[in-house]
Amino acid sequence: MDGNLLLAADIMYKNWGNANFWKDIYKDQWIFSMGAQLTDGPWEWRAGYGYADDPTREKTKGLSQLANVCSGLPDRCTAIPSGNSAAGIAVTEYLMAAQAEVIYRHRFTAGFGYKGFLAPFLDLDTHVARQFSEDRDYGKQLLVP
């Protein structure tokens, strides 16, 4: 392609097991990404795809480091209110759901750029991305002693 085609790939490993705070909630994760960019004069056309494992655990190990978040609270750390329920939800389930951005199994991106847009020193770059829907129920987590 006369040097106008750029192909790239990334492999990333997230070692959640060594993160003291998160190791009770997440398991280690692999992420794979690949993309291409075609340059045609001042235009650049891009597309990419990525895949990531779901790092959330089916069963949480407990609250070793999360105990600091829950100190002085009732058993299972049910201090975060859930609707009209006084009991609330367990903090571990809440954190797993609140940090759901780590789950993006399949994603697709496309974009374009234009060199010298409006002025020689001003470039235009834009993209769109689509993260495919995932369903995950965090309300039925079981604590493993």
N, C-alpha and C positions, 0 to 999 in steps of 0.2 A: 504493500500500500504506500510505497515511497516515503516511509517514515511518518505517515499521517495517522496511523492507528496505534493507540496505546491500549494494551491489555494489562489488567492488574488483578491480583488475588491476595487476600489476607486470610490468615488463620490465627485465631486468638483463643487463648485458654484462660478462663477466669478461675483462679484458685480460691474459691470462696472458703474452702476448708482451712486456710491460713488466716482468714479475717476473723479475729476474735469475736466481734459483735455479730457478724452475719453467718458464721458457720453453723449455727443451730437452725437456721431457716433455709439456707441455700446449699445445694450440692455443687460440686465443680461443674463448669460449663464450657462447652466448645462453641465457637462462633466462626462461620465461614462466609466470606464475602468475595464477590468477583464483579468486575465491571469492564467497560470498554469506552473509549473516547475516540471519535473520528474527527479529524480536523480537515476542514474544507475552506481554504482561504481564511477569512476572519471568523468563520463559524466553527464552533466545536459542539458536537453532538455526543451525548452521554447516555448510558444505560447501565444498570447494575442490579444485582440480586444478592440477597443475604439470607443465611439460615442460622438460627441459634437454638441450642437445646433449652428446654424449660428447666431452670435451675431450682425451682421450688421443690421441697421435699413432700412426699406423701404423708410422712409422719415427722413431726418436729422432735428434736432430741430433748427438748426442755428449754430452760430459760437461763443457762449458765451466765452469759454476759447480759442477757436481757433482764435478768433479775434486778439490775440497777434501775431499769425503767419502771419496774413493778414494786420496788421496795415499799413495804407497809400496806400493800394492797391485799385483797382476799386471795384465796387459793385460785390458781390458774390466771391471776392478774386480770380479773374481769372489771376493770375500772373504766373502760371506755364505753360510754352509753351507746346502745344500739336501738334506735327508734324510741319507743315508749318503755322498753324493758329496763328495769333498774339494774338487772344483772349485767347487762352489757355483753361485749364479746371479748374473747381472749386477745391479749396484746399480740401474741405470736401470729394469730390469724390476721389481725389488723395490719401488722407490718408486712406480711406476705402479700396482702392485697394492695396496700398503699404503695409498695415498691414494685408494682407489676410492670413497670417499664423495662425491667430486665427480661421480660418475656416478649419476644418478637420473633417467633419461629421463622416466619417467611416475610420478607419485605422486598419490594421492587422500587427502583428509582429510575427516573428519566429526567434529562435536562438538556439545556443548551447554553452556549455562551457566544458572545460576539465581541471580538477585539476591536478597540477603537470606537466604541459606541459614543456618539456625540462629540468626542474629542479623542485625540491619539492616546492620551493617558487614562482614559475612562473606559473600562470594560463592563459589559453586561453579563451577568451569570444568573441563571435561575434553574430551579429543579422542582419536581413534584415527587412525592414518595407515597407509597401505599403499603401499609402494614396490614397483613391479612388478619381477620378476626380470630380470636382464640377464646375458648371457654375454659374457665378454671373455677371450681368451687372451693373457696377457702373456709367455708363455715363448718366443714366436717373434719377438720384436722384432728388427729389424735396425738396426744403427748406420749412419748415413749420415755419411761423413767431412765 
